Amino acid sequence: MSEYSAPTEFIDLAAQQKLIRPQLDLAISRVLDHGQYIMGPEVKEFEGQLREFTGARHALTCANGTDALTLVLMAWGVGSGDAVFVPSFTYVASAEAPAQLGATPFFVDVLEDTFNIDPDSFKQAIIDCRELGLNPSVVIAVDLFGQPANVDAITEIAYAENIKVLVDGAQSFGATSKGRRVGAMGDAVTTSFFPAKPFGCYGDGGAVFTNNESDAEIINSIRLHGKGSNKYDNIRIGLNSRLDTIQAAILIEKLKIFENELALRNEYAVHYQQRLHEHCKTPLLSADVTSSWAQFTLVIESRDKLQSFLKSKGIPSVVYYPIPLSKQDGYKHYPKVSSGVNTSEALANQVISLPMHPYLSKKTQNYIINSVVSFYS
């Protein structure tokens, strides 16, 4: 039994909901009253707010973050014979989207300090890809744990080789790179509104951001079964991938408090960093970026022992991610960079994420920090 009696949540969605429950009830009631449950007026309103928030010219919502990736790849005609470069250390959706289209996920390594794509590994993978007779088509720059990848370095390499840049911002919505919001970089950006994300709904949802008029038109068609002038005029193969109106209504209300939540996440991340960096390896932010702090992730060799210790103190923790994609049964037959994915493999054995959300109390966070410190002492 923990000496600290208050519950410690890894992500506390209930506290957020309590804060805005009256607004949520009214928003949902409005949808129930007008009855336009699919592509209702709140969807259009929310997409407009997303454009304003990110600075992207086009924001198209969809059913989930994985579909968002798939929609972009379909719009770009990615398929058999194409290589799509994906970090080995990330969630499976980044590799799943190209694989289900018949393309080849090509695994590259990540940087130890940011957890994001290593540009040098990406460079080598392009050479390897061509030697295998594959067409280097797209790089998916994942913003892991909320920090934007080095999109400028990745873009410079990609554009020199005629490769498109797709930013997977499923965990980084709200973050910035050199003053640009996630959503206004690369050739396209995707995000997820899964409930546990920094900006999540109460179901599934996602969005695509692009500044390209033609891509936006095609993506809009694909998400609606490939429709043309009307829903019975299907001019291409498409998907059924729409954000339902109730989720849009919920997200409209959540967006009103999102900036404050980002500030609180940053405050808690700084406190974690200041108290823990002398005891273990804490996340390092690159210059000119901000993070949405989807996770606060430590890197330690005694990960399993720390996790057991924290559990004994009533503190939840999660390992994101315990197996590199290049070693997973469904994906280990796909190629990886010839220089190896050693950093990805090492991180999978050493990372552990602590509770992180905007509604941590100082008392709760200090209890978590003191517990980690006591483990080391």
C-alpha positions in Angstrom: 0.0 0.0 0.0 1.4 3.4 -1.0 2.0 6.0 1.7 0.4 8.5 -0.6 -3.4 8.0 -0.6 -4.5 10.2 -3.5 -4.9 8.3 -6.8 -2.1 8.8 -9.4 -3.4 8.6 -12.9 -1.1 8.1 -15.9 -3.5 10.3 -18.0 -6.4 11.9 -16.1 -9.2 12.5 -18.7 -11.8 12.6 -15.9 -10.3 15.8 -14.4 -10.4 17.5 -17.8 -14.0 16.4 -18.4 -15.1 17.6 -15.0 -13.7 21.1 -15.9 -15.7 21.5 -19.1 -18.6 19.0 -18.6 -21.4 21.7 -18.8 -20.0 22.9 -22.2 -19.6 19.4 -23.4 -23.2 18.5 -22.5 -24.5 21.6 -24.4 -22.3 20.8 -27.4 -23.5 17.2 -27.6 -27.1 18.3 -27.1 -26.9 20.6 -30.0 -25.8 17.7 -32.2 -28.6 15.5 -30.9 -31.1 18.3 -31.6 -30.1 18.9 -35.3 -29.4 15.2 -35.9 -26.6 15.7 -38.5 -24.4 13.0 -37.0 -22.1 12.6 -40.0 -20.3 15.6 -41.6 -22.6 17.9 -39.6 -21.9 21.7 -39.2 -19.6 21.2 -36.3 -17.2 19.2 -38.5 -16.8 22.2 -40.9 -16.5 24.6 -38.0 -13.8 22.5 -36.3 -11.8 22.2 -39.5 -11.9 26.0 -39.8 -10.5 26.3 -36.3 -7.8 23.7 -37.1 -6.7 25.8 -40.0 -6.5 28.9 -37.9 -4.7 27.1 -35.1 -2.0 25.4 -37.2 -1.7 27.9 -40.1 -2.2 25.2 -42.6 -4.2 26.1 -45.7 -6.3 23.0 -45.5 -7.4 20.8 -42.6 -9.4 17.7 -43.3 -10.7 15.6 -40.5 -11.1 11.8 -40.7 -11.9 8.7 -38.6 -8.5 8.2 -36.9 -4.8 8.9 -37.1 -3.9 5.8 -39.1 -6.5 6.7 -41.7 -4.9 10.1 -41.9 -1.6 8.6 -42.9 -3.3 6.3 -45.4 -5.3 9.1 -47.0 -2.1 11.1 -47.7 -0.3 8.1 -49.1 -3.3 7.2 -51.3 -3.5 10.7 -52.6 0.2 10.5 -53.5 -0.3 7.2 -55.3 2.0 5.3 -53.1 1.9 1.5 -53.7 3.8 -1.5 -54.8 7.5 -0.9 -55.5 7.6 2.3 -53.4 9.7 2.5 -50.3 8.4 4.6 -47.4 11.0 5.4 -44.8 9.8 4.9 -41.2 11.6 5.1 -37.9 12.0 1.7 -36.3 11.2 3.2 -32.9 7.6 4.3 -33.1 4.0 3.0 -33.0 3.0 0.5 -35.6 0.6 2.8 -37.5 3.4 4.6 -39.2 4.5 1.4 -40.9 1.0 -0.1 -41.1 -0.3 2.6 -43.4 2.2 2.1 -46.3 2.2 -1.7 -45.8 -1.5 -2.0 -46.3 -1.2 -0.1 -49.6 1.4 -2.6 -50.9 4.3 -0.3 -50.4 7.5 -1.3 -48.5 8.1 0.2 -45.0 11.9 0.8 -44.9 13.1 1.1 -41.3 15.6 3.7 -40.3 17.2 4.5 -36.9 16.5 7.3 -34.5 18.5 9.8 -32.5 19.1 8.8 -28.9 18.4 12.3 -27.4 15.2 13.2 -29.3 13.8 9.7 -30.2 13.2 11.0 -33.7 14.6 10.1 -37.2 18.3 10.2 -37.5 19.0 12.2 -40.7 22.2 10.2 -41.4 20.4 6.9 -41.1 17.8 8.3 -43.5 20.5 9.2 -46.0 22.0 5.7 -45.9 18.5 4.1 -46.2 17.9 6.0 -49.5 21.1 4.4 -51.0 20.1 1.0 -49.6 16.6 1.3 -51.0 17.8 1.9 -54.6 20.2 -1.0 -54.4 17.2 -3.2 -53.6 15.4 -1.9 -56.7 12.8 0.1 -54.7 11.6 3.6 -55.5 12.3 6.0 -52.6 8.9 7.7 -52.4 8.0 9.1 -48.9 9.6 9.6 -45.6 7.3 9.6 -42.5 8.9 11.9 -40.0 7.3 10.9 -36.7 7.2 13.5 -33.9 7.6 11.0 -31.0 6.4 11.8 -27.5 5.4 15.3 -28.6 8.7 16.8 -29.9 8.8 17.7 -33.6 11.4 15.8 -35.6 14.2 17.8 -37.4 11.9 18.4 -40.3 14.2 20.9 -42.0 17.1 18.5 -42.2 14.9 15.6 -43.2 13.2 17.8 -45.9 16.5 18.9 -47.3 17.7 15.3 -47.8 14.3 14.2 -49.1 13.8 17.0 -51.6 17.3 16.4 -53.1 16.1 12.9 -53.9 12.5 13.8 -55.0 11.0 12.2 -51.9 7.9 13.6 -50.2 7.8 14.4 -46.5 4.9 13.3 -44.4 5.0 14.4 -40.8 3.3 12.0 -38.4 2.2 14.5 -35.7 -0.1 12.0 -33.9 1.7 12.9 -30.6 2.8 16.4 -31.3 -0.3 18.5 -32.1 0.2 21.9 -30.5 4.0 21.7 -30.6 6.1 24.1 -32.7 9.4 24.0 -34.7 11.1 27.4 -35.4 7.8 29.2 -34.7 5.7 26.9 -37.0 2.9 24.9 -35.5 2.8 21.2 -36.3 0.4 21.2 -39.3 2.4 23.8 -41.3 5.4 21.8 -42.3 6.5 19.1 -44.8 4.3 18.2 -47.7 1.5 17.0 -45.4 1.0 16.5 -41.7 -1.3 14.1 -39.9 -2.5 13.9 -36.4 -4.6 11.7 -34.1 -7.4 12.7 -31.8 -7.3 9.3 -29.9 -8.4 10.1 -26.3 -4.9 9.6 -24.7 -3.3 12.1 -27.1 -2.6 15.7 -25.9 -5.6 16.8 -27.9 -8.0 13.9 -28.0 -11.7 13.3 -28.4 -13.9 10.7 -26.6 -13.6 8.2 -29.4 -11.5 7.9 -32.5 -10.5 10.8 -34.8 -7.8 12.2 -36.9 -6.9 15.0 -39.4 -4.7 15.8 -42.3 -3.1 19.2 -42.9 -1.7 20.4 -46.2 -1.0 23.6 -48.1 -1.4 21.8 -51.5 -4.8 22.6 -53.1 -4.7 19.5 -55.4 -3.8 17.2 -52.5 -6.6 18.6 -50.3 -9.1 18.0 -53.1 -8.0 14.4 -53.6 -7.9 13.6 -49.9 -11.4 15.1 -49.4 -12.6 12.8 -52.2 -10.8 9.7 -50.8 -12.2 10.1 -47.3 -15.7 10.1 -48.7 -15.5 6.9 -50.7 -13.7 8.5 -53.6 -16.6 10.8 -54.4 -16.7 13.2 -57.3 -19.5 15.7 -57.9 -21.8 13.9 -55.5 -21.7 10.8 -53.2 -22.9 8.5 -56.0 -20.3 9.7 -58.4 -17.2 7.7 -57.3 -14.2 8.8 -59.4 -11.5 6.9 -57.5 -11.0 4.2 -54.9 -11.6 5.7 -51.5 -12.2 5.0 -47.8 -15.1 5.6 -45.4 -13.1 7.9 -43.1 -15.0 10.7 -41.5 -14.9 12.4 -38.1 -18.4 12.1 -36.6 -20.2 15.3 -35.6 -20.3 14.6 -31.9 -16.6 14.2 -31.7 -16.1 17.4 -33.6 -18.4 19.2 -31.1 -16.3 17.8 -28.2 -13.1 18.9 -29.9 -14.4 22.4 -30.4 -14.8 22.7 -26.7 -11.5 21.1 -25.9 -9.6 23.4 -28.2 -10.8 26.4 -26.1 -8.6 25.1 -23.2 -5.8 23.5 -25.2 -3.3 26.4 -25.0 -3.6 26.4 -21.3 -3.1 22.7 -21.1 0.0 22.9 -23.3 1.4 25.5 -20.9 0.7 23.2 -17.9 2.3 20.2 -19.7 5.4 22.3 -20.3 5.5 23.4 -16.6 5.3 19.8 -15.4 7.9 18.7 -17.9 10.3 21.4 -16.7 9.8 20.3 -13.1 10.4 16.7 -14.0 13.6 17.7 -15.9 15.0 19.9 -13.1 14.5 17.3 -10.4 15.4 14.1 -12.3 18.2 15.0 -14.7 20.9 14.3 -12.2 19.6 10.8 -11.5 18.6 9.5 -14.9 18.5 10.5 -18.6 15.6 12.8 -19.2 14.2 14.1 -22.5 16.2 16.7 -24.4 14.4 19.3 -26.5 16.2 20.4 -29.7 16.8 24.1 -30.2 13.9 26.2 -31.6 11.2 23.6 -30.8 8.5 23.2 -28.2 6.9 19.9 -27.3 3.3 19.0 -26.6 4.7 16.5 -24.1 2.5 13.6 -25.0 4.8 11.6 -22.8 7.7 12.3 -20.4 10.1 9.5 -21.1 13.2 8.5 -19.2 16.0 6.3 -20.5 17.5 4.0 -17.9 19.2 0.6 -18.0 17.3 -0.6 -14.9 13.9 0.1 -16.5 12.0 -3.1 -15.3 13.2 -2.6 -11.8 12.1 1.0 -11.7 8.7 0.1 -13.1 8.2 -2.6 -10.4 9.3 -0.1 -7.7 6.9 2.6 -9.0 4.1 0.1 -9.0 4.8 -0.8 -5.4 4.3 3.0 -4.7 1.0 3.1 -6.5 2.5 5.0 -9.5 1.6 3.9 -13.0 4.2 3.9 -15.8 4.1 2.7 -19.4 6.8 1.5 -21.8 6.5 3.2 -25.3 7.7 1.0 -27.1 9.0 -2.4 -26.0 9.7 -3.9 -29.4 11.2 -2.0 -32.4 9.1 -2.3 -35.5 11.9 -4.0 -37.4 11.7 -6.9 -34.9 8.0 -7.3 -34.8 6.6 -10.5 -36.4 4.4 -8.6 -38.8 7.1 -6.3 -40.0 10.5 -8.0 -39.5 10.6 -9.2 -43.2 10.7 -5.6 -44.4 14.1 -4.0 -45.1 16.1 -1.8 -42.6 19.0 0.5 -43.1 22.3 -1.3 -43.7 23.9 0.7 -40.8 21.4 -0.9 -38.4 18.8 0.4 -36.0 20.9 -0.1 -32.9 19.6 3.0 -31.1 16.0 1.9 -31.7 16.8 -1.5 -30.2 18.6 0.0 -27.2 15.8 2.5 -26.5 13.2 -0.3 -26.6 14.9 -1.9 -23.6 15.5 1.3 -21.7 12.6 3.7 -22.0 9.9 4.3 -19.4 7.2 7.0 -19.4 6.0 8.7 -16.2 2.5 10.2 -15.7 2.0 13.3 -17.8 -1.1 15.3 -18.2 -2.3 18.9 -17.5 -4.1 18.0 -14.3 -1.2 16.7 -12.2 -1.1 18.3 -8.9 2.2 19.6 -7.6 1.8 17.2 -4.6 1.3 14.2 -6.9 4.2 15.1 -9.2 6.5 15.6 -6.3 5.5 12.2 -4.9 6.3 10.7 -8.3 9.7 12.5 -8.5 10.6 11.6 -4.9 9.8 8.0 -5.6 12.1 7.9 -8.6 14.9 9.7 -6.7 14.5 7.2 -3.8 14.8 4.3 -6.2 18.3 5.6 -7.2 19.4 6.4 -3.7 
